[in-house]
Amino acid sequence: MTLLTSDLLDTPITDFKYYRHGINYDNLSLPVYGLYEPVADRFLIVLLNETIAKQLKYILSSRYHLHVCRMDVAHNYVEACVNNANCDKWTLTNKDDINFSNPIVTTNVLVKELCFEDALPRYNILNEKLWCLFCTHWLYTLNNETDWPDDTWYYSKIDNFLNSFLNIEQVYYPTQEYQKKLLLVKNDILKVLYMERDFKTAEQAIETIINPA
């Protein structure tokens, strides 16, 4: 399980610096993907980006097997209004549609109905929700992704970090050396997300990777 300090556990999740709602309140017709965790029988996180949802599934596979679900197709999706502040209170009714025997399956589960669950989960799910949000932040950053399909970033946030100490001027046309350094940094950060368990240690490790002494 992920280890978090007491100050994080005592803080409302919406105040967590990596928090994002996971849905667009102005357009509830957008696809929404939830990562379902069978042991807790809850959703750990919801996202608007399918690419990030699937990558997060694999990053977190060292902890548990998650299943990517299309939540917005549920008949009660709008009234449920599931977001990252309350997704751990929700499950799905059609669990029989999940291929539990194949944890690496890439097919999305189409949720038929969202079901509110007020019983206590089997473990402290808040730890895992915060870790999911932390990993999601870095996956968006590293993969040059946004929540909005029509948004275009000319270069990713990680380029900004790297340019601060690599002194690369041509960010639109990076050199081969720059591309190699960028790939190494990305891979090192992904290793931290996959292998680390302690939140503060992971945060410090990534800071060191981005801004080496």
MDAnalysis code that builds the backbone (N, CA, C; Angstrom):
import MDAnalysis as mda
import numpy as np

u = mda.Universe.empty(639, n_residues=213, atom_resindex=np.repeat(np.arange(213), 3), trajectory=True)
u.add_TopologyAttr("name", ["N", "CA", "C"] * 213)
u.add_TopologyAttr("resid", np.arange(1, 214))
u.add_TopologyAttr("resname", ["MET", "THR", "LEU", "LEU", "THR", "SER", "ASP", "LEU", "LEU", "ASP", "THR", "PRO", "ILE", "THR", "ASP", "PHE", "LYS", "TYR", "TYR", "ARG", "HIS", "GLY", "ILE", "ASN", "TYR", "ASP", "ASN", "LEU", "SER", "LEU", "PRO", "VAL", "TYR", "GLY", "LEU", "TYR", "GLU", "PRO", "VAL", "ALA", "ASP", "ARG", "PHE", "LEU", "ILE", "VAL", "LEU", "LEU", "ASN", "GLU", "THR", "ILE", "ALA", "LYS", "GLN", "LEU", "LYS", "TYR", "ILE", "LEU", "SER", "SER", "ARG", "TYR", "HIS", "LEU", "HIS", "VAL", "CYS", "ARG", "MET", "ASP", "VAL", "ALA", "HIS", "ASN", "TYR", "VAL", "GLU", "ALA", "CYS", "VAL", "ASN", "ASN", "ALA", "ASN", "CYS", "ASP", "LYS", "TRP", "THR", "LEU", "THR", "ASN", "LYS", "ASP", "ASP", "ILE", "ASN", "PHE", "SER", "ASN", "PRO", "ILE", "VAL", "THR", "THR", "ASN", "VAL", "LEU", "VAL", "LYS", "GLU", "LEU", "CYS", "PHE", "GLU", "ASP", "ALA", "LEU", "PRO", "ARG", "TYR", "ASN", "ILE", "LEU", "ASN", "GLU", "LYS", "LEU", "TRP", "CYS", "LEU", "PHE", "CYS", "THR", "HIS", "TRP", "LEU", "TYR", "THR", "LEU", "ASN", "ASN", "GLU", "THR", "ASP", "TRP", "PRO", "ASP", "ASP", "THR", "TRP", "TYR", "TYR", "SER", "LYS", "ILE", "ASP", "ASN", "PHE", "LEU", "ASN", "SER", "PHE", "LEU", "ASN", "ILE", "GLU", "GLN", "VAL", "TYR", "TYR", "PRO", "THR", "GLN", "GLU", "TYR", "GLN", "LYS", "LYS", "LEU", "LEU", "LEU", "VAL", "LYS", "ASN", "ASP", "ILE", "LEU", "LYS", "VAL", "LEU", "TYR", "MET", "GLU", "ARG", "ASP", "PHE", "LYS", "THR", "ALA", "GLU", "GLN", "ALA", "ILE", "GLU", "THR", "ILE", "ILE", "ASN", "PRO", "ALA"])
u.atoms.positions = np.array([
    [0.830, -1.200, 0.000],
    [0.000, 0.000, 0.000],
    [0.872, 1.260, 0.000],
    [0.312, 2.310, -0.499],
    [1.017, 3.573, -0.552],
    [1.067, 4.205, 0.831],
    [2.215, 4.765, 1.188],
    [2.376, 5.401, 2.480],
    [2.254, 6.906, 2.333],
    [1.392, 7.514, 3.142],
    [1.186, 8.951, 3.104],
    [1.324, 9.524, 4.497],
    [1.763, 10.764, 4.582],
    [1.924, 11.410, 5.877],
    [0.567, 11.805, 6.432],
    [0.501, 11.990, 7.753],
    [-0.773, 12.276, 8.413],
    [-1.394, 13.586, 7.951],
    [-0.559, 14.559, 7.566],
    [-1.113, 15.830, 7.116],
    [-1.894, 15.676, 5.824],
    [-1.472, 14.739, 4.962],
    [-2.210, 14.488, 3.735],
    [-3.527, 13.792, 4.023],
    [-3.509, 12.859, 4.956],
    [-4.716, 12.119, 5.285],
    [-5.742, 12.985, 5.996],
    [-5.294, 14.035, 6.681],
    [-6.203, 14.917, 7.410],
    [-6.721, 16.070, 6.548],
    [-6.224, 16.192, 5.329],
    [-6.603, 17.292, 4.440],
    [-7.706, 16.843, 3.504],
    [-8.739, 17.673, 3.281],
    [-9.770, 17.313, 2.294],
    [-9.129, 17.020, 0.949],
    [-9.621, 15.994, 0.291],
    [-8.976, 15.575, -0.956],
    [-9.014, 16.676, -2.006],
    [-10.024, 17.537, -1.972],
    [-10.119, 18.624, -2.949],
    [-9.032, 19.683, -2.737],
    [-8.379, 19.664, -1.564],
    [-7.274, 20.591, -1.297],
    [-5.918, 19.987, -1.654],
    [-5.912, 18.731, -2.022],
    [-4.674, 18.057, -2.417],
    [-4.139, 18.747, -3.674],
    [-2.861, 19.084, -3.695],
    [-2.329, 19.920, -4.782],
    [-2.369, 19.244, -6.143],
    [-2.548, 17.925, -6.175],
    [-2.645, 17.225, -7.457],
    [-4.092, 16.856, -7.805],
    [-5.031, 17.394, -7.045],
    [-6.435, 17.025, -7.265],
    [-6.969, 17.608, -8.565],
    [-7.761, 16.818, -9.266],
    [-8.552, 17.273, -10.411],
    [-9.904, 16.564, -10.320],
    [-10.965, 17.246, -10.734],
    [-12.314, 16.685, -10.577],
    [-12.475, 15.374, -11.343],
    [-11.904, 15.300, -12.520],
    [-12.043, 14.092, -13.326],
    [-13.225, 14.122, -14.272],
    [-14.066, 15.141, -14.140],
    [-15.196, 15.308, -15.051],
    [-15.284, 16.782, -15.434],
    [-16.037, 17.056, -16.475],
    [-16.267, 18.434, -16.913],
    [-17.715, 18.791, -16.607],
    [-17.915, 19.597, -15.572],
    [-19.274, 19.939, -15.162],
    [-20.024, 20.728, -16.234],
    [-19.284, 21.372, -17.125],
    [-19.927, 22.161, -18.176],
    [-20.340, 21.313, -19.369],
    [-19.837, 20.090, -19.432],
    [-20.183, 19.211, -20.546],
    [-20.172, 17.767, -20.063],
    [-21.272, 17.320, -19.503],
    [-21.357, 15.972, -18.954],
    [-21.539, 14.910, -20.027],
    [-21.525, 15.314, -21.304],
    [-21.631, 14.350, -22.392],
    [-20.273, 13.787, -22.799],
    [-19.192, 14.347, -22.249],
    [-17.852, 13.855, -22.572],
    [-17.629, 12.459, -21.981],
    [-16.861, 11.616, -22.660],
    [-16.539, 10.300, -22.098],
    [-15.791, 10.435, -20.768],
    [-16.145, 9.600, -19.816],
    [-15.483, 9.593, -18.512],
    [-15.068, 8.160, -18.193],
    [-13.822, 8.015, -17.794],
    [-13.261, 6.689, -17.523],
    [-12.949, 6.555, -16.037],
    [-13.396, 5.462, -15.456],
    [-13.123, 5.195, -14.056],
    [-12.259, 3.959, -13.913],
    [-11.329, 3.973, -12.949],
    [-10.517, 2.797, -12.669],
    [-11.124, 2.070, -11.476],
    [-11.654, 0.899, -11.760],
    [-12.353, 0.101, -10.753],
    [-11.394, -0.871, -10.085],
    [-11.423, -0.915, -8.734],
    [-10.565, -1.804, -7.955],
    [-11.443, -2.866, -7.307],
    [-11.336, -4.138, -7.728],
    [-12.265, -5.184, -7.280],
    [-12.220, -5.506, -5.797],
    [-11.040, -5.444, -5.161],
    [-10.948, -5.807, -3.743],
    [-11.753, -4.837, -2.886],
    [-11.578, -3.554, -3.150],
    [-12.351, -2.542, -2.422],
    [-13.749, -2.411, -2.996],
    [-13.953, -2.904, -4.220],
    [-15.228, -2.787, -4.934],
    [-15.627, -1.317, -5.070],
    [-14.665, -0.500, -5.471],
    [-14.892, 0.940, -5.636],
    [-14.089, 1.447, -6.838],
    [-14.434, 2.646, -7.257],
    [-13.613, 3.352, -8.227],
    [-12.572, 4.174, -7.473],
    [-11.319, 4.064, -7.891],
    [-10.249, 4.815, -7.237],
    [-10.085, 6.206, -7.832],
    [-10.388, 6.349, -9.120],
    [-10.183, 7.633, -9.782],
    [-11.037, 7.679, -11.045],
    [-11.424, 8.874, -11.443],
    [-12.123, 9.072, -12.711],
    [-11.330, 10.080, -13.540],
    [-11.341, 9.876, -14.865],
    [-10.564, 10.720, -15.767],
    [-11.343, 10.960, -17.054],
    [-10.993, 12.037, -17.728],
    [-11.592, 12.347, -19.021],
    [-10.738, 11.849, -20.181],
    [-9.551, 11.364, -19.901],
    [-8.605, 10.999, -20.942],
    [-8.372, 9.489, -20.931],
    [-8.768, 8.813, -22.000],
    [-8.650, 7.360, -22.057],
    [-7.200, 6.905, -22.066],
    [-6.343, 7.627, -22.764],
    [-4.925, 7.264, -22.825],
    [-4.308, 7.245, -21.433],
    [-4.571, 8.298, -20.668],
    [-4.019, 8.385, -19.313],
    [-4.631, 7.309, -18.419],
    [-5.911, 7.027, -18.577],
    [-6.571, 6.002, -17.763],
    [-5.902, 4.644, -17.948],
    [-5.594, 4.298, -19.190],
    [-4.987, 2.996, -19.456],
    [-3.530, 2.951, -19.002],
    [-2.815, 4.046, -19.162],
    [-1.434, 4.070, -18.681],
    [-1.387, 4.001, -17.155],
    [-2.328, 4.663, -16.513],
    [-2.388, 4.615, -15.054],
    [-2.673, 3.197, -14.576],
    [-3.526, 2.492, -15.286],
    [-3.822, 1.085, -14.961],
    [-2.539, 0.268, -14.908],
    [-1.642, 0.474, -15.882],
    [-0.414, -0.310, -15.935],
    [0.609, 0.171, -14.907],
    [0.689, 1.465, -14.689],
    [1.602, 1.995, -13.673],
    [1.244, 1.441, -12.294],
    [-0.039, 1.300, -12.028],
    [-0.495, 0.845, -10.717],
    [-0.609, -0.674, -10.622],
    [-0.216, -1.380, -11.678],
    [-0.341, -2.840, -11.674],
    [0.574, -3.506, -10.662],
    [1.585, -2.779, -10.170],
    [2.443, -3.341, -9.126],
    [1.735, -3.370, -7.779],
    [0.586, -2.693, -7.687],
    [-0.173, -2.642, -6.440],
    [-1.431, -3.499, -6.503],
    [-2.174, -3.369, -7.583],
    [-3.446, -4.072, -7.729],
    [-3.870, -4.039, -9.184],
    [-4.832, -4.893, -9.531],
    [-5.349, -4.949, -10.893],
    [-6.573, -4.038, -10.996],
    [-6.459, -3.044, -11.843],
    [-7.553, -2.107, -12.057],
    [-8.190, -2.365, -13.414],
    [-9.443, -1.974, -13.533],
    [-10.185, -2.182, -14.772],
    [-10.754, -0.849, -15.231],
    [-10.476, -0.497, -16.489],
    [-10.935, 0.777, -17.044],
    [-12.400, 0.643, -17.441],
    [-13.220, 1.533, -16.911],
    [-14.661, 1.486, -17.158],
    [-15.151, 2.798, -17.772],
    [-16.049, 2.707, -18.742],
    [-16.721, 3.886, -19.277],
    [-17.916, 4.189, -18.373],
    [-17.786, 5.214, -17.545],
    [-18.813, 5.526, -16.556],
    [-19.957, 6.345, -17.140],
    [-19.658, 7.157, -18.152],
    [-20.663, 8.082, -18.667],
    [-21.791, 7.384, -19.408],
    [-21.628, 6.088, -19.751],
    [-22.679, 5.363, -20.458],
    [-23.696, 4.754, -19.495],
    [-23.429, 4.827, -18.193],
    [-24.393, 4.333, -17.204],
    [-25.675, 5.162, -17.281],
    [-26.812, 4.521, -17.126],
    [-28.086, 5.239, -17.292],
    [-28.302, 6.300, -16.217],
    [-27.623, 6.152, -15.064],
    [-27.793, 7.131, -13.984],
    [-26.538, 7.969, -13.775],
    [-25.708, 8.076, -14.814],
    [-24.433, 8.792, -14.688],
    [-24.627, 10.256, -14.309],
    [-25.517, 10.962, -14.995],
    [-25.693, 12.400, -14.751],
    [-26.168, 12.648, -13.327],
    [-27.138, 11.887, -12.885],
    [-27.659, 12.109, -11.532],
    [-26.666, 11.683, -10.462],
    [-25.821, 10.693, -10.755],
    [-24.816, 10.256, -9.787],
    [-23.713, 11.302, -9.639],
    [-23.323, 11.911, -10.748],
    [-22.300, 12.969, -10.756],
    [-21.053, 12.544, -9.977],
    [-20.480, 11.425, -10.399],
    [-19.298, 10.882, -9.737],
    [-18.065, 11.683, -10.137],
    [-17.272, 12.092, -9.155],
    [-16.014, 12.787, -9.411],
    [-14.946, 12.209, -8.497],
    [-13.771, 12.804, -8.496],
    [-12.677, 12.244, -7.706],
    [-12.796, 12.524, -6.210],
    [-13.740, 13.335, -5.821],
    [-13.971, 13.556, -4.395],
    [-14.860, 12.462, -3.801],
    [-15.682, 11.826, -4.652],
    [-16.639, 10.856, -4.111],
    [-16.631, 9.505, -4.815],
    [-15.695, 9.279, -5.759],
    [-15.731, 8.048, -6.549],
    [-15.554, 6.792, -5.709],
    [-14.914, 6.928, -4.522],
    [-14.736, 5.769, -3.659],
    [-16.027, 5.356, -2.964],
    [-17.114, 6.059, -3.219],
    [-18.428, 5.691, -2.698],
    [-19.275, 4.996, -3.758],
    [-18.683, 4.742, -4.921],
    [-19.451, 4.209, -6.038],
    [-18.823, 2.938, -6.596],
    [-19.694, 2.035, -7.038],
    [-19.287, 0.824, -7.719],
    [-20.201, 0.657, -8.932],
    [-20.109, -0.482, -9.599],
    [-20.965, -0.745, -10.746],
    [-21.753, -2.029, -10.520],
    [-22.889, -2.134, -11.173],
    [-23.745, -3.310, -10.966],
    [-23.339, -4.481, -11.857],
    [-22.832, -4.211, -13.048],
    [-22.532, -5.289, -14.006],
    [-21.087, -5.786, -13.895],
    [-20.738, -6.258, -12.708],
    [-19.378, -6.777, -12.490],
    [-19.101, -8.026, -13.316],
    [-20.145, -8.735, -13.721],
    [-19.966, -9.935, -14.529],
    [-19.363, -9.623, -15.897],
    [-19.402, -8.374, -16.293],
    [-18.831, -7.990, -17.585],
    [-17.319, -7.746, -17.501],
    [-16.765, -7.805, -16.303],
    [-15.327, -7.579, -16.118],
    [-14.580, -8.892, -16.282],
    [-13.526, -8.868, -17.070],
    [-12.692, -10.049, -17.281],
    [-11.628, -10.102, -16.186],
    [-11.991, -10.639, -15.036],
    [-11.077, -10.684, -13.897],
    [-9.891, -11.625, -14.143],
    [-10.046, -12.575, -15.046],
    [-8.980, -13.545, -15.296],
    [-7.864, -12.973, -16.164],
    [-8.102, -11.811, -16.767],
    [-7.095, -11.201, -17.638],
    [-6.846, -9.762, -17.185],
    [-5.918, -9.558, -16.251],
    [-5.696, -8.227, -15.681],
    [-5.111, -7.216, -16.662],
    [-4.560, -7.681, -17.789],
    [-3.968, -6.737, -18.734],
    [-4.895, -6.443, -19.907],
    [-6.136, -6.888, -19.827],
    [-7.093, -6.630, -20.900],
    [-7.240, -5.124, -21.117],
    [-7.353, -4.714, -22.366],
    [-7.427, -3.281, -22.672],
    [-8.841, -2.833, -23.045],
    [-9.775, -3.772, -23.104],
    [-11.152, -3.420, -23.451],
    [-11.823, -2.691, -22.293],
    [-12.494, -1.592, -22.598],
    [-13.199, -0.845, -21.562],
    [-14.486, -1.564, -21.164],
    [-14.772, -1.554, -19.875],
    [-16.031, -2.093, -19.364],
    [-17.087, -0.997, -19.460],
    [-18.202, -1.288, -20.102],
    [-19.278, -0.313, -20.231],
    [-20.207, -0.435, -19.030],
    [-20.205, 0.572, -18.174],
    [-20.992, 0.537, -16.944],
    [-22.480, 0.697, -17.282],
    [-23.287, -0.236, -16.803],
    [-24.733, -0.160, -17.038],
    [-25.417, 0.715, -15.996],
    [-24.990, 0.550, -14.756],
    [-25.576, 1.344, -13.676],
    [-24.537, 1.571, -12.589],
    [-24.461, 2.799, -12.109],
    [-23.599, 3.130, -10.979],
    [-24.372, 2.908, -9.694],
    [-23.696, 2.326, -8.707],
    [-24.364, 1.965, -7.465],
    [-23.624, 2.590, -6.282],
    [-24.338, 3.350, -5.458],
    [-23.737, 3.979, -4.287],
    [-23.458, 2.922, -3.234],
    [-22.284, 3.010, -2.637],
    [-21.853, 2.032, -1.638],
    [-21.383, 2.767, -0.390],
    [-22.133, 2.637, 0.711],
    [-21.771, 3.377, 1.924],
    [-21.061, 2.516, 2.958],
    [-20.886, 1.222, 2.692],
    [-20.145, 0.370, 3.620],
    [-18.666, 0.716, 3.561],
    [-17.975, 0.496, 4.657],
    [-16.550, 0.791, 4.701],
    [-15.786, -0.157, 3.773],
    [-14.823, 0.351, 2.996],
    [-14.013, -0.535, 2.149],
    [-13.103, -1.399, 2.997],
    [-12.453, -2.365, 2.367],
    [-11.627, -3.329, 3.096],
    [-10.289, -2.753, 3.552],
    [-9.904, -1.610, 3.005],
    [-8.651, -0.974, 3.410],
    [-8.793, 0.530, 3.258],
    [-7.791, 1.275, 3.693],
    [-7.835, 2.738, 3.632],
    [-7.684, 3.190, 2.187],
    [-8.794, 3.391, 1.537],
    [-8.796, 3.690, 0.107],
    [-8.309, 5.107, -0.182],
    [-8.351, 5.987, 0.812],
    [-7.902, 7.361, 0.592],
    [-6.431, 7.394, 0.203],
    [-5.616, 6.542, 0.842],
    [-4.199, 6.457, 0.465],
    [-4.046, 6.250, -1.034],
    [-4.806, 5.295, -1.548],
    [-4.664, 4.921, -2.952],
    [-5.234, 5.980, -3.881],
    [-6.292, 6.650, -3.458],
    [-6.854, 7.730, -4.279],
    [-5.857, 8.864, -4.458],
    [-5.190, 9.243, -3.377],
    [-4.202, 10.313, -3.466],
    [-3.021, 9.894, -4.338],
    [-2.616, 8.635, -4.217],
    [-1.518, 8.161, -5.055],
    [-1.936, 8.166, -6.531],
    [-3.169, 7.776, -6.811],
    [-3.678, 7.805, -8.187],
    [-3.647, 9.223, -8.751],
    [-4.051, 10.196, -7.954],
    [-4.043, 11.588, -8.399],
    [-2.618, 12.073, -8.652],
    [-1.711, 11.681, -7.794],
    [-0.296, 12.047, -7.958],
    [0.264, 11.459, -9.256],
    [0.017, 10.174, -9.482],
    [0.507, 9.526, -10.699],
    [-0.154, 10.118, -11.934],
    [-1.429, 10.424, -11.831],
    [-2.147, 11.004, -12.962],
    [-1.543, 12.339, -13.363],
    [-1.206, 13.154, -12.376],
    [-0.579, 14.437, -12.661],
    [0.670, 14.248, -13.508],
    [1.513, 13.282, -13.151],
    [2.769, 13.100, -13.865],
    [2.565, 12.421, -15.213],
    [1.560, 11.579, -15.334],
    [1.278, 10.976, -16.639],
    [0.788, 12.029, -17.632],
    [-0.054, 12.932, -17.179],
    [-0.475, 14.035, -18.044],
    [0.734, 14.858, -18.470],
    [1.607, 15.145, -17.524],
    [2.779, 15.962, -17.803],
    [3.734, 15.275, -18.776],
    [4.045, 14.024, -18.504],
    [5.030, 13.312, -19.313],
    [4.538, 12.983, -20.711],
    [3.240, 12.781, -20.840],
    [2.698, 12.334, -22.119],
    [2.114, 13.459, -22.959],
    [2.298, 14.701, -22.482],
    [1.824, 15.837, -23.265],
    [0.329, 15.706, -23.545],
    [-0.428, 15.289, -22.539],
    [-1.862, 15.080, -22.683],
    [-2.631, 16.140, -21.912],
    [-3.871, 16.390, -22.351],
    [-4.791, 17.247, -21.616],
    [-6.124, 16.537, -21.496],
    [-7.035, 17.124, -20.736],
    [-8.385, 16.577, -20.642],
    [-9.209, 16.895, -21.879],
    [-8.767, 17.884, -22.641],
    [-9.609, 18.399, -23.721],
    [-9.048, 17.991, -25.072],
    [-9.792, 17.241, -25.879],
    [-9.285, 16.740, -27.160],
    [-8.871, 17.839, -28.130],
    [-9.472, 19.035, -28.042],
    [-9.177, 20.077, -29.012],
    [-8.057, 21.008, -28.559],
    [-7.495, 20.763, -27.377],
    [-6.373, 21.569, -26.906],
    [-5.071, 21.033, -27.489],
    [-4.161, 21.903, -27.833],
    [-2.862, 21.485, -28.361],
    [-1.755, 22.176, -27.580],
    [-0.831, 21.388, -27.067],
    [0.357, 21.943, -26.422],
    [1.509, 21.791, -27.407],
    [2.255, 22.860, -27.653],
    [3.367, 22.775, -28.586],
    [4.485, 21.910, -28.028],
    [4.626, 21.917, -26.747],
    [5.571, 21.017, -26.110],
    [5.086, 20.784, -24.684],
    [5.534, 19.714, -24.090],
    [5.002, 19.316, -22.806],
    [5.608, 20.101, -21.652],
    [4.981, 19.985, -20.489],
    [5.471, 20.667, -19.296],
    [6.876, 20.189, -18.929],
    [7.138, 18.926, -19.220],
    [8.459, 18.403, -18.868],
    [9.545, 19.132, -19.646],
    [9.216, 19.611, -20.867],
    [10.184, 20.393, -21.626],
    [10.583, 21.652, -20.868],
    [9.611, 22.287, -20.240],
    [9.903, 23.502, -19.475],
    [10.877, 23.214, -18.349],
    [10.661, 22.089, -17.653],
    [11.568, 21.718, -16.569],
    [12.975, 21.472, -17.115],
    [13.056, 20.709, -18.193],
    [14.356, 20.351, -18.742],
    [15.084, 21.566, -19.294],
    [14.356, 22.457, -19.937],
    [14.992, 23.629, -20.524],
    [15.642, 24.518, -19.466],
    [15.153, 24.426, -18.237],
    [15.684, 25.276, -17.180],
    [17.139, 24.954, -16.862],
    [17.562, 23.697, -17.126],
    [18.960, 23.369, -16.831],
    [19.716, 22.795, -18.031],
    [18.996, 22.450, -19.118],
    [19.689, 21.962, -20.306],
    [19.998, 23.076, -21.298],
    [19.353, 24.230, -21.100],
    [19.585, 25.390, -21.967],
    [19.314, 25.079, -23.442],
    [18.221, 24.376, -23.663],
    [17.808, 24.074, -25.024],
    [16.931, 25.213, -25.524],
    [17.345, 25.872, -26.586],
    [16.594, 27.006, -27.098],
    [15.534, 26.575, -28.103],
    [15.830, 25.577, -28.915],
    [14.907, 25.180, -29.974],
    [13.988, 24.067, -29.466],
    [12.974, 24.441, -28.665],
    [12.090, 23.425, -28.103],
    [11.182, 22.822, -29.157],
    [10.907, 23.542, -30.227],
    [10.053, 23.015, -31.274],
    [10.789, 22.010, -32.156],
    [12.115, 22.147, -32.249],
    [12.913, 21.252, -33.064],
    [14.082, 20.738, -32.218],
    [13.799, 19.875, -31.230],
    [14.840, 19.443, -30.306],
    [15.923, 18.630, -31.005],
    [17.134, 18.765, -30.501],
    [18.254, 18.010, -31.032],
    [18.134, 16.553, -30.606],
    [18.932, 15.704, -31.242],
    [18.933, 14.294, -30.890],
    [19.387, 14.097, -29.450],
    [20.366, 14.890, -29.026],
    [20.852, 14.805, -27.644],
    [19.740, 15.166, -26.660],
    [18.992, 16.219, -26.987],
    [17.888, 16.635, -26.129],
    [16.835, 15.543, -26.042],
    [16.482, 14.939, -27.178],
    [15.472, 13.886, -27.187],
    [15.896, 12.703, -26.336],
    [17.188, 12.385, -26.385],
    [17.704, 11.276, -25.590],
    [17.602, 11.590, -24.102],
    [17.975, 12.809, -23.712],
    [17.886, 13.211, -22.311],
    [16.434, 13.238, -21.842],
    [15.556, 13.718, -22.710],
    [14.135, 13.776, -22.368],
    [13.579, 12.386, -22.118],
    [13.941, 11.428, -22.979],
    [13.469, 10.054, -22.816],
    [13.975, 9.449, -21.522],
    [15.238, 9.711, -21.182],
    [15.799, 9.177, -19.939],
    [15.080, 9.737, -18.724],
    [14.796, 11.029, -18.748],
    [14.081, 11.650, -17.635],
    [12.686, 11.054, -17.505],
    [11.988, 10.924, -18.609],
    [10.637, 10.348, -18.585],
    [10.662, 8.931, -18.027],
    [11.607, 8.122, -18.499],
    [11.694, 6.744, -18.031],
    [11.997, 6.671, -16.541],
    [12.882, 7.541, -16.061],
    [13.217, 7.548, -14.634],
    [12.005, 7.920, -13.782],
    [11.219, 8.876, -14.245],
    [10.030, 9.273, -13.492],
    [8.995, 8.151, -13.487],
    [8.817, 7.497, -14.619],
    [7.863, 6.379, -14.690],
    [8.288, 5.239, -13.768],
    [9.585, 4.998, -13.648],
    [10.083, 3.970, -12.727],
    [9.722, 4.312, -11.287],
    [9.836, 5.590, -10.933],
    [9.476, 6.023, -9.582],
    [7.996, 5.764, -9.334],
    [7.155, 6.133, -10.284],
    [5.711, 5.950, -10.125],
    [5.355, 4.470, -9.997],
    [6.077, 3.627, -10.717],
    [5.776, 2.193, -10.700],
    [6.284, 1.503, -9.440],
    [7.450, 1.902, -8.947],
    [8.113, 1.152, -7.894],
    [7.962, 1.747, -6.503],
    [7.751, 3.048, -6.401],
    [7.759, 3.701, -5.095],
    [6.468, 3.417, -4.329],
    [6.552, 3.528, -3.014],
    [5.380, 3.353, -2.156],
    [5.132, 4.569, -1.258],
    [6.192, 5.287, -0.967],
    [6.081, 6.433, -0.068],
    [5.914, 7.711, -0.877],
    [4.873, 8.471, -0.587],
    [4.524, 9.638, -1.396],
    [5.619, 10.695, -1.366],
    [6.072, 11.079, -0.171],
    [7.087, 12.118, -0.050],
    [8.399, 11.704, -0.719],
    [8.755, 10.436, -0.561],
    [9.969, 9.944, -1.206],
    [9.855, 10.036, -2.719],
    [8.701, 9.680, -3.246],
    [8.476, 9.745, -4.688],
    [8.538, 11.183, -5.191],
    [7.930, 12.075, -4.449],
    [7.915, 13.486, -4.841],
    [9.344, 14.044, -4.869],
    [10.122, 13.706, -3.858],
    [11.508, 14.183, -3.797],
    [12.364, 13.557, -4.890],
    [12.117, 12.281, -5.176],
    [12.882, 11.591, -6.211],
    [12.639, 12.221, -7.580],
    [11.388, 12.567, -7.854],
    [11.069, 13.188, -9.138],
    [11.663, 14.588, -9.225],
    [11.635, 15.315, -8.128],
    [12.239, 16.636, -8.117],
    [13.738, 16.542, -8.411],
    [14.394, 15.529, -7.848],
    [15.821, 15.330, -8.086],
    [16.094, 14.961, -9.551],
    [15.223, 14.152, -10.128],
    [15.387, 13.762, -11.534],
    [15.279, 14.985, -12.434],
    [14.314, 15.843, -12.138],
    [14.070, 17.018, -12.980],
    [15.125, 18.097, -12.763],
    [15.497, 18.281, -11.508],
    [16.477, 19.325, -11.166],
    [17.668, 18.695, -10.452],
    [18.540, 17.995, -11.172],
    [19.685, 17.348, -10.518],
    [20.657, 18.381, -9.967],
    [21.335, 18.004, -8.931],
    [22.299, 18.925, -8.298],
    [23.467, 19.183, -9.227],
])
